[in-house]
Amino acid sequence: MEITATVTAIGPHAISQTDPLVILFGKDATPELADVSVIQQFDEPSQQKQLALHHGDHIFINDIKFRVSEVGSLTNANLQQIGHATLMF
């Protein structure tokens, strides 16, 4: 199943040239979190509740394909509830 989200904001400290990671959060992120996060909104909110990432899955960011090599134990629950995950590159 394809699940899509749209970036609605990028915090002023969300992207670093020295730290190869991106913190994703949903629209309800606190201002402090939004400052260091990429804020996303799922195009179909009902699909967010079904989202489950697994080792070997792929995530596309602007048509660039990234392979999921590890999924933390709380990742799927956090994505489903608050749209949060940390992507490490």
C-alpha positions as CSV (number, residue, x, y, z in Angstrom):
1,M,0.0,0.0,0.0
2,E,1.3,3.5,-0.9
3,I,0.9,6.0,1.9
4,T,1.9,9.6,1.1
5,A,2.5,12.6,3.3
6,T,3.2,16.2,2.4
7,V,5.8,18.4,4.1
8,T,4.1,21.4,5.5
9,A,7.0,23.1,7.3
10,I,10.7,22.7,7.9
11,G,12.0,24.0,11.1
12,P,14.9,26.5,11.0
13,H,17.2,23.9,12.7
14,A,15.7,20.8,11.1
15,I,18.4,20.3,8.4
16,S,22.1,20.1,9.4
17,Q,25.1,19.7,7.1
18,T,26.9,17.7,9.9
19,D,24.1,15.5,11.3
20,P,22.8,13.0,8.8
21,L,19.3,12.7,10.2
22,V,15.8,14.1,9.8
23,I,13.2,14.2,12.5
24,L,9.7,13.9,11.3
25,F,6.6,15.0,13.2
26,G,3.0,15.5,12.6
27,K,1.2,18.8,12.7
28,D,0.7,18.7,16.5
29,A,4.5,19.0,17.3
30,T,5.3,21.5,20.0
31,P,7.0,24.7,18.9
32,E,10.3,23.4,20.4
33,L,10.0,20.2,18.3
34,A,8.9,22.0,15.2
35,D,12.1,24.1,15.4
36,V,14.2,21.0,14.8
37,S,11.8,18.9,12.7
38,V,10.2,18.4,9.3
39,I,6.5,18.7,9.8
40,Q,4.4,16.3,7.7
41,Q,0.7,15.8,7.1
42,F,-0.5,12.5,5.8
43,D,-2.6,12.9,2.6
44,E,-5.1,10.3,3.9
45,P,-5.1,10.5,7.7
46,S,-6.9,7.2,8.0
47,Q,-3.9,5.5,6.3
48,Q,-1.5,6.9,9.0
49,K,-3.2,4.6,11.5
50,Q,-2.3,1.6,9.4
51,L,1.3,2.7,8.6
52,A,3.9,0.0,9.5
53,L,7.5,0.2,8.3
54,H,9.6,-2.9,8.1
55,H,13.2,-3.7,7.4
56,G,13.6,-3.7,3.6
57,D,10.8,-1.3,2.9
58,H,11.4,1.8,0.9
59,I,10.7,5.4,1.6
60,F,10.6,8.0,-1.2
61,I,11.5,11.6,-0.6
62,N,11.1,13.8,-3.7
63,D,11.3,10.7,-5.9
64,I,14.6,9.6,-4.3
65,K,14.3,6.0,-3.0
66,F,15.7,5.1,0.4
67,R,15.8,1.6,1.8
68,V,14.8,1.0,5.4
69,S,17.6,-0.8,7.1
70,E,16.3,-0.7,10.7
71,V,13.0,0.1,12.5
72,G,13.0,0.9,16.2
73,S,10.6,-0.8,18.5
74,L,8.4,2.4,18.9
75,T,8.7,3.7,15.4
76,N,5.4,2.4,14.0
77,A,3.4,3.3,17.1
78,N,4.9,6.9,17.0
79,L,4.2,7.2,13.2
80,Q,0.6,6.1,13.6
81,Q,-0.1,8.3,16.6
82,I,1.9,11.5,16.2
83,G,3.6,11.2,12.8
84,H,7.0,10.9,14.4
85,A,10.1,9.1,13.2
86,T,13.8,9.9,13.0
87,L,15.4,9.1,9.7
88,M,19.1,8.5,9.8
89,F,21.1,8.5,6.5
